Amino acid sequence: MSVPARVSLLCLPCAGASATMYLRWRPLLPRWIEIVPVELPGRGMRMGERFVESFDAQVARICTEQADAMQGSFMLFGHSMGALLAYGVAQRLRALGRPLPRALLASGSSAPSQRDPDRLPDTRDDAALTADLRKQGGTPEEVFASAELMRITLDTLGADYRVCESFAYTPDTPDALLPMPLHVFAGRQDDIDAPRMQAWSAHAGDAFTLDWFDGGHFFIRQREAAFLDALARRVSQALALAGGRHAPHAVA
């Protein structure tokens, strides 16, 4: 079996998290997939920077800061908030006439057209944010046991939810669909209704798939092996689909 061409997979984090959440995937995925964690301001190695709390500003900043990584053969992946940001980045790249990703891979997020801002807790209420962390799962118990770690986590989560709240969906027109494969992943026990996940298909101007896994919002950890197998398969499919094509660009 031939080995697919090397591809960079830019990975955008979920709300409240650092891009380091993706580092553990590096030894678990085929070597031809280069994981590129995209760290946002205010966390991880960028903890000394101010949070960005506007969706449009965050997307613009990613496009500027990751310009070098978004050349050649690359794809975008995001989980939860990261999926929404990945969608925004793909849209902005097209608007700017820059090279587009060979595929958009979205996980654990309603389609942009189906966002429900009422699902988010009060971003200034620590108790509401803590309850949301418990509900979503995925936060280690040692974080809840540490006042310092909780403060960092709640500040980050609140800022990220304000990013999500500021997202304004503009209905796609048939000629404005994303001109790339769109692969979506979802957890069967997540509280996002299936129609909200299936609605991603309305944004796809190319191939579309929706893979389901047992598990809640963080099925990507609960069913990590199965998920990563599916992720590698979808990345390979997108590369095969792009075979013979030039790297996609926006059309002026």
GIKALIN-V791145 format. One record per residue. PHI is phi in whole degrees, 0 to 359 (none if undefined). OMEGA is omega in degrees with one decimal (none if undefined). BURIAL is b if it has 24 or more other ideal C-beta (glycine too) atoms within 12 Angstrom, else e. Layout:
phi & omega & burial
PHI & OMEGA & BURIAL
PHI & OMEGA & BURIAL
//
This chain:
phi & omega & burial
none & 180.0 & e
288 & 178.5 & e
271 & 179.1 & e
300 & 176.6 & b
296 & -179.3 & b
294 & 180.0 & e
220 & 175.4 & b
270 & 179.2 & b
248 & 178.9 & b
282 & -172.9 & b
247 & -178.7 & b
258 & -171.7 & b
282 & 173.4 & b
281 & -178.9 & b
300 & 177.4 & b
84 & -172.5 & b
243 & 173.6 & b
259 & 178.0 & b
295 & 177.4 & b
297 & 177.2 & e
301 & -177.3 & b
262 & -176.3 & b
299 & -177.7 & e
294 & -179.7 & e
284 & -173.0 & b
306 & 179.8 & e
281 & -175.4 & e
261 & 179.4 & e
255 & 177.6 & b
303 & -175.5 & b
296 & -179.0 & e
285 & 173.3 & e
260 & 179.2 & b
266 & 178.8 & b
286 & 178.1 & b
239 & 179.1 & b
293 & 179.9 & b
259 & -179.1 & b
275 & 178.5 & b
265 & 179.3 & b
301 & 173.9 & b
95 & -178.0 & b
210 & 177.2 & b
55 & 179.8 & e
289 & -179.0 & e
247 & -174.6 & e
296 & -179.4 & e
283 & -178.9 & e
269 & 178.1 & e
288 & 174.2 & e
296 & 168.0 & b
260 & -172.6 & b
244 & 176.4 & b
242 & -179.4 & e
300 & -177.6 & b
298 & 179.6 & e
293 & 179.2 & b
295 & 179.1 & b
298 & 179.9 & b
299 & -179.0 & e
293 & 177.4 & b
299 & -178.6 & b
298 & 178.9 & b
286 & -174.1 & e
290 & -176.5 & b
258 & -176.1 & b
303 & -178.7 & e
293 & -179.1 & e
288 & -177.7 & b
263 & 174.8 & b
231 & 178.2 & e
66 & -176.8 & e
269 & 179.5 & b
217 & 175.7 & b
224 & 178.5 & b
245 & 174.1 & b
231 & 173.7 & b
210 & 176.0 & b
250 & 178.1 & b
58 & 176.9 & b
306 & -179.6 & b
300 & 178.5 & b
293 & 178.2 & b
295 & 177.7 & b
296 & 179.3 & b
299 & 176.1 & b
300 & 179.3 & b
298 & 178.9 & b
296 & 179.3 & b
299 & 179.3 & b
295 & -178.6 & b
291 & 178.1 & b
301 & 178.6 & b
296 & -179.5 & b
297 & -179.1 & e
275 & -177.9 & e
73 & -178.9 & e
267 & 177.1 & b
306 & -178.2 & b
259 & 176.3 & b
294 & 178.0 & b
288 & 175.9 & b
197 & 171.6 & b
246 & -179.3 & b
242 & -173.4 & b
240 & -173.5 & b
228 & 170.9 & b
60 & -178.4 & b
213 & 171.3 & b
300 & 173.9 & b
300 & 179.8 & b
308 & -179.7 & b
285 & -175.0 & b
242 & -179.4 & b
296 & 179.1 & b
239 & -177.0 & e
297 & -179.8 & e
289 & 178.0 & e
288 & -175.2 & e
277 & 177.4 & b
285 & 174.7 & b
298 & -172.8 & e
287 & 178.5 & b
255 & -176.0 & e
252 & -177.3 & e
301 & -178.5 & e
295 & 179.7 & e
293 & 178.3 & e
293 & 178.1 & b
296 & 178.4 & b
298 & 179.0 & e
293 & 176.2 & b
301 & 179.4 & b
297 & -177.4 & e
295 & -176.6 & e
287 & -175.3 & b
75 & 176.5 & b
92 & 178.8 & b
262 & -179.0 & b
301 & -177.3 & e
298 & -179.6 & e
294 & 176.3 & e
291 & 178.7 & e
297 & -177.1 & e
277 & -176.7 & e
245 & 179.2 & e
299 & -178.9 & e
293 & -179.9 & e
294 & 178.4 & e
294 & 179.5 & b
298 & 178.9 & e
298 & -177.0 & e
295 & -178.4 & b
292 & 177.4 & b
297 & 180.0 & b
293 & -178.9 & b
297 & 179.4 & b
299 & 178.9 & b
297 & -178.9 & b
291 & 177.2 & b
293 & 175.5 & b
291 & 171.9 & b
301 & -179.2 & b
296 & 179.8 & b
297 & -176.4 & b
277 & 178.9 & b
292 & 176.9 & b
239 & -177.1 & e
278 & 172.8 & e
253 & -176.2 & e
308 & 177.4 & e
286 & 170.4 & b
257 & -175.8 & e
307 & -178.9 & e
269 & -179.8 & e
244 & 177.8 & e
292 & -179.6 & b
295 & -174.3 & b
275 & -178.0 & b
201 & 174.5 & b
300 & 179.8 & b
235 & -177.8 & b
245 & -173.2 & b
242 & -178.5 & b
231 & -174.6 & b
214 & 176.7 & b
260 & -177.0 & b
295 & -179.5 & e
261 & 174.0 & e
292 & -179.1 & b
270 & 174.1 & e
274 & -177.4 & b
299 & -179.0 & e
306 & 179.4 & e
299 & 178.6 & e
290 & 175.7 & b
282 & -179.4 & b
298 & -177.6 & e
295 & 173.7 & b
303 & -177.5 & b
299 & -179.7 & b
289 & 179.3 & b
263 & -173.2 & b
267 & 174.7 & b
261 & -179.6 & b
226 & -178.8 & b
299 & 178.1 & b
224 & 172.6 & b
222 & 175.3 & b
224 & -179.9 & b
255 & -180.0 & b
252 & 179.7 & b
225 & 170.7 & b
295 & 179.8 & e
129 & -179.2 & b
270 & -175.3 & b
297 & 179.9 & b
255 & 174.8 & b
301 & -179.7 & b
295 & 173.6 & b
261 & -177.1 & b
295 & 179.1 & e
234 & -170.2 & b
302 & -176.5 & e
298 & 180.0 & e
295 & 179.9 & e
296 & -178.1 & b
295 & 175.4 & b
297 & 178.9 & e
292 & 179.3 & b
299 & 179.4 & b
298 & -179.9 & b
295 & -179.9 & b
291 & 176.1 & b
298 & 179.1 & b
297 & 178.4 & b
298 & -179.6 & b
295 & 177.9 & b
293 & 178.9 & b
295 & 179.2 & e
296 & -179.8 & b
279 & -178.9 & b
302 & -179.2 & e
88 & 177.0 & e
266 & 168.0 & e
280 & 174.9 & e
304 & -174.6 & b
295 & 175.4 & b
234 & 173.3 & e
291 & 178.5 & e
259 & -178.9 & e
291 & none & e
//
